[in-house]
Amino acid sequence: MNFQQLRSIREAARRNYNLTEVANALFTSQPGVSRQIRELEDELGVVIFERNGKRLTGLTEPGKGILKIIDRLLVEAENLQQASQEFTGTSSGTLTIAATHTQARYALPKAVQHFRNEFPNVRIALQQSAPDHIAEWVLSGKADIGIATEGLVQFPDLVSFPCYRWSHLIVVPDGHPLLTRTPIRLQDLAEFPLITYDVGFTGRGHIDAAFGKADVRPDIVLTAMDSDVIKQYVSLGLGVGLVASMAFDHGRDKGLRAIEASHLFAANTTRLALRRGAYLRSYTYEFIRQFAPELQRSDIEQALAGDSAE
């Protein structure tokens, strides 16, 4: 039994039994992955995967139990590496943070700046993507921390913590007719083409829910992942923008005006996610403290050990 066999089993389950994707993830060949899986099954005397010919189609009942053990073994192996690095060099290493574009652009810079001042020998790798990808990176160990507004609570093997709440703003060019309407209604917004976030990003679910509940059909003509992109197209007169409140700067966003929209759309909560059972370096706890000061190390450790966060 070896770690490559264990990783092949875990990746096969994670990647919907697509051995080509497993091979790419493990930097090996598809025949090599098949061999690793078969050798472990032979050694254990248990069929882990259901098959249709040579194609994997699912986990057997014994395989489901074995996968849980494999997950624990691999997490502990990675924890062992982290612990050894912690005891031999607490002030150096790499902290990998996966976040959405909005969080990386507007919420993280101050925490990153403070962290770099305190830990100049720790390299920060900042990865940006959709919430589902962020969750996958944290689960696979490719990222230490995941930060997003949507999606992270849907993964039982992640522990996520609320960090801060925010609302959406309406963004329009100077002189726009909406500036004279108080208070703005959803029906008012529906009179204009709208520009906002892609589905699954930055509180988009609350925007759709509000229009749906009011039985108002918005004309969403353009979507993007990046708040700056949304504001750029608003400035070109292509529509009214709906963006996260932290994404608007009255001094920097010249020619644009922001209108309060907290009465229209439910508040959003940005969450920080960690892999359940993970061993965190001391500098990781320090970064979390910089980003979300209300999160206590003792509470995080307790949640990682098995108790879910609220």
N, C-alpha and C positions, 0 to 999 in steps of 0.2 A: 504494500500500500504506500502511495506517495502523494504529495500535495498536488502534482499535476493531474492525477486521476480525480482527486477531490474537486479541483477547480473545474475540470471538464464536466463533472456531474452537475455542479452548481450552475455553471454558465448555460448548460443545455436546458435546464429548467427555467432559467431567467430569460432566455432568448427564444422561447416558444419552440424548443426542440429543433431549431434550425442550425445544423452543424456547420454550415458555411459561416454564419455569424459567430458561432462559438470559436471556430478556428481563427477568425480574424481577431476576436477579442483576446485570445490567448497566444497570438503570434505563432501559430503552428498550422498544420495542414488538416484538412477534414479527415483523411484516413487516420492521421495520428490521434485525433479526438476520438474517433470510433474505437480505435485500439485501446486507448486509455480507459474508456467506459467499459468495454468488454472484459478487459483484464481485471478491473475491480469487481465486476459482477462475478467473474469466475472465482476470484479469491474469496469473496464473501459467500458464494454459493447462493446468491439471490439475484433474481431478475429485477433490475431497478426501473427500467423503462419498458413501456409498451411499444410494440413495433408493428409497422405495416411494411413487410419486406425489410429493406435496410433502413427505412425512414423511421425516426422516433416520432411517436404520436402522443405520448403522455407518460405519466408516472404510474407504476403499479402501486397497490396499497402498501407493500413493504417498502417500495421506493420512496413514498411520501414520508415515512418515518425515518428512513435513512438520510433523506435530504436535510431534515431538521438537524440531525447529528452532524452532518457535513458542514452545514452553515455554522454551527457552534464551533467546530474544530478550526475552520478557516478564520473566523473572527478572533478566536483566542490566539491563533498563530500570528495574526497581524497585530494583536494587542501585545504579544510578547516582544515583537520588534519595536513597537512604540515605547514600551516600558524600558527596554534596554537603551534606547536612544535618550530617553528622559533621564536616566541615571548616569549616562556618560557625557551628556552635553545638552543641558536644559535650554541653552540660549541660541541654539542653531537648529536648522531644519527647514521644512517647507510646510506652510499652511495653505491648503487648497480650499477655496471658497467658491461654491457654485451659487449663482444668484440670477434673478431675472435682470433684464436690461435696466428697468426702472430702479430696482434696488441698488444695482452696481453703480449707476450714474448719480443717484441722489441721496440714498440712505447710507451707503457704505464709506464714502470718502473720508469723513471725519474720524470714524473708528479706525480705518486703515492708517491714516496719518498718525494718530496717537500710538497705535500699535508699532508702527515702524520706528518711532522715536524711542520706544522702550525696548524693542527687540530688533536692532539693526541687522543682526546676523540671520534672521529668519526671513526666508524668501516667501512672498505671497504669490500664489497662482490663482488668478481670478478668472473663473469660467462663467460664461453667460449663456443661458438657454431657457427653454420652456420649463415650467414646474415639473412635469413628468420626467424630463431628462435630468433635472436637478436631483429629483428623488432617486433615480437610477444610479447616478454618480455617487451619491452618498451611500446607498445600499451596497454598491460594488467596492467601496473603499477608494474610488478615484477622487472623491472630495471628502474633506473632513467635516465641512459645514454646508448646509443648504439653506438658502434664504429666499422666500417667495411669499406671495399673498394667497395663492390658490394651490390646491392639490396635495400639499404635504401631509395633511392629516389622513389621507386615504390609504397610506401605506403602514400596515401594522408593525413592520420591522423598523420603522423610524419612530423616534421620540421627538415630538415637536413642541415648541414653547412659544406662546404669544409674546411679541416684542413691543409693538406699538400699533395704535389704531389711526386710521386716516380716512378721509372722504374724497370724493371726486369734485373737481371744479369744471365749470363750463368756460371754455376759452374762445374768445371772438376777437376779430380785428377792431381797432378803434372805430367808433361811429356805427357799430352794428346795431340793428333794430332791437335786439334782445336787451341791450343796455338800458332801454327805457321801460322794460316790463318788470314790475315788482309786485309780488314775488313771481319768479318764473315757474311755469307749470310744465309738465311733461308734454302737454298738448302744444305748448309754445315751441319746444324743441323739435317736435315732429314736423313743424312747418319748414324746417331747414334741413339740408343734407348734413349728416353727422359724420365725424371722423373720430374713431376711438381705438381701443386695443383689440387685438385678436381674441377670439374665444379662448378662454383658459388663462388669460393674462390679466394681471393688475386689476382685479376686481370686476372684470367684464361680466361675470355672472350676476352681480348685483344690479348692473345697468339693465341687462336683459330682463331680470326678474321684475324690476320696477315698471318697465314698459308693459310687460306681460300682465302684471296684476292690474294695471290701469286700463288694460285693453286698448293701448295706444300703439300703433305700428310706426316705429322710427324708420327713417330713410338713411341707413348707414351705408355710405358710399365708398368708404375707404377704411381699412383697418391696418394697424401696425403693432409691432412689439415695443417700439421705442417711443417714448414720450416726445423727444425732440423731433422725430419724424412727423408725429401728429401735429405739433405746433408749427412746423415748417409749412405744411399743407394748409393749415388754417390761415397762416399769414399770406398765402397765395390766393386766398378767397375761395378755396374749394369746399369749405363747409365749416360747421361749428364743431369745436373740439371738446371731448370729454376726457380729462386727464387726471392723474393722481395729484392730490393737493401739493405734495412735496416737489412735484415736477415743474411748478411755476414759480418764477422769480420776477417780481415786479420791476426790479432794476435791470435785469438782463434781457427779459423778453420784451424788447421794444416793439411798439406798434400793436401789442396784444393786450387785451383786458381779461381779467379773471372774474367770474361771477360765482358766488357761493351756490353749491348744489347739495349740501348735506341734508336738506329737507326733501330732496327727490330720491336719493339713492342711499341704501343702507351703508353704514360704516364698514370698513374693511380692516382686517387684522393681518399684519405681516408676521410670519412665523419663522423661527429658526429650527432647523431639523438636524438631528444627529442619528447615527446608526445605533440601534439598541444593542447594548453589550459592548460598545466600543470603549477602548482605553484612550483618554485624551491627554495630550501633552499639557504641561502647565501653561504654556503660552497660548494654547487654544482656549483655555478657560479665561485667560486675560483678554483675548480678543472678544469673547462673548460678553465679558464685563463691560468693555468699551462700547459695544454695539447695543447691549440691552442691560443697563446697570441694575435693573430690578431682579435679574436672574442670579440666584445664589448658587455657588459651586456645590454645596451640599444637596440642594434640590436636584441639580442636574445629575449628580452622581447617583442619587437614589432612583431617578427615573431611568437612567441608563442601565441600572442593575435589574430593572424589570417592572417598575411601577410607572404606568403611563402618566404623562403630563396632562394637566387640565386643558 
